[in-house]
């Protein structure tokens, strides 16, 4: 059985590591909240009149990419159902 001093050192080391992790988490949360406030202030400065066309353009682009993905999936679907492709001819 370890001596009392060894147990104290183990507990102190564990506490030190846990407190370091806690400070790291708190620092990350503090940064996140600061960035969130900064972005909200920036959005308020832009105003919805300026942000709306950009958002609409991004939504249109996402819709176009969804259509392209659907087309590619439909194009590749028969290949999956028929199994692997036949080996090519050398010639």
C-alpha positions as CSV (number, residue, x, y, z in Angstrom):
1,X,0.0,0.0,0.0
2,X,1.4,3.4,-1.0
3,X,2.3,5.9,1.7
4,X,0.2,8.9,2.5
5,X,2.6,11.2,0.7
6,X,2.3,9.2,-2.5
7,X,-1.5,9.4,-2.3
8,X,-1.4,13.1,-1.7
9,X,0.9,13.6,-4.7
10,X,-1.4,11.5,-6.9
11,X,-4.5,13.5,-5.8
12,X,-2.6,16.8,-6.2
13,X,-1.5,15.8,-9.7
14,X,-5.0,14.7,-10.7
15,X,-6.5,17.9,-9.4
16,X,-3.9,19.9,-11.3
17,X,-4.7,18.1,-14.6
18,X,-8.4,18.5,-14.1
19,X,-8.1,22.2,-13.2
20,X,-6.0,22.7,-16.3
21,X,-8.7,21.0,-18.4
22,X,-11.4,23.1,-16.8
23,X,-9.5,26.4,-17.5
24,X,-9.1,25.3,-21.1
25,X,-12.8,24.6,-21.5
26,X,-13.7,27.9,-19.8
27,X,-11.4,29.7,-22.1
28,X,-13.0,28.1,-25.2
29,X,-16.5,28.9,-23.9
30,X,-15.4,32.5,-23.2
31,X,-14.0,32.8,-26.8
32,X,-17.1,31.3,-28.3
33,X,-19.4,33.8,-26.4
34,X,-17.2,36.7,-27.4
35,X,-17.3,35.6,-31.1
36,X,-21.0,35.1,-31.0
37,X,-21.5,38.7,-29.7
38,X,-19.1,40.1,-32.3
39,X,-21.0,38.3,-35.1
40,X,-24.4,39.4,-33.8
41,X,-23.1,43.0,-33.7
42,X,-21.7,42.6,-37.3
43,X,-25.0,41.2,-38.5
44,X,-26.9,44.1,-36.9
45,X,-24.5,46.6,-38.7
46,X,-25.1,44.9,-42.1
47,X,-28.8,45.1,-41.7
48,X,-31.2,42.5,-43.1
49,X,-31.5,44.4,-46.4
50,X,-27.9,43.7,-47.2
51,X,-27.8,40.2,-45.8
52,X,-30.9,38.9,-47.5
53,X,-29.7,38.9,-51.1
54,X,-26.5,37.1,-50.1
55,X,-28.4,34.5,-48.1
56,X,-30.8,34.0,-51.0
57,X,-27.9,33.5,-53.4
58,X,-26.3,30.9,-51.1
59,X,-29.6,29.1,-50.8
60,X,-30.0,29.0,-54.6
61,X,-26.5,27.6,-54.9
62,X,-27.2,24.9,-52.4
63,X,-30.4,23.9,-54.2
64,X,-28.4,23.7,-57.5
65,X,-25.8,21.5,-55.9
66,X,-28.6,19.3,-54.4
67,X,-30.0,18.8,-57.9
68,X,-26.6,17.9,-59.3
69,X,-26.0,15.4,-56.5
70,X,-29.4,13.8,-57.1
71,X,-28.6,13.5,-60.8
72,X,-25.3,11.9,-60.1
73,X,-26.9,9.4,-57.7
74,X,-29.5,8.4,-60.3
75,X,-26.8,8.0,-62.9
76,X,-24.7,5.8,-60.7
77,X,-27.6,3.8,-59.2
78,X,-27.9,1.2,-62.1
79,X,-24.2,0.4,-61.9
80,X,-24.7,-0.5,-58.2
81,X,-27.7,-2.8,-58.9
82,X,-26.0,-4.7,-61.8
83,X,-22.9,-5.5,-59.8
84,X,-19.3,-4.8,-60.8
85,X,-18.5,-3.8,-64.4
86,X,-17.2,-6.5,-66.8
87,X,-13.5,-6.5,-67.5
88,X,-12.5,-4.4,-70.5
89,X,-11.0,-5.9,-73.6
90,X,-7.4,-5.4,-74.5
91,X,-6.8,-4.6,-78.0
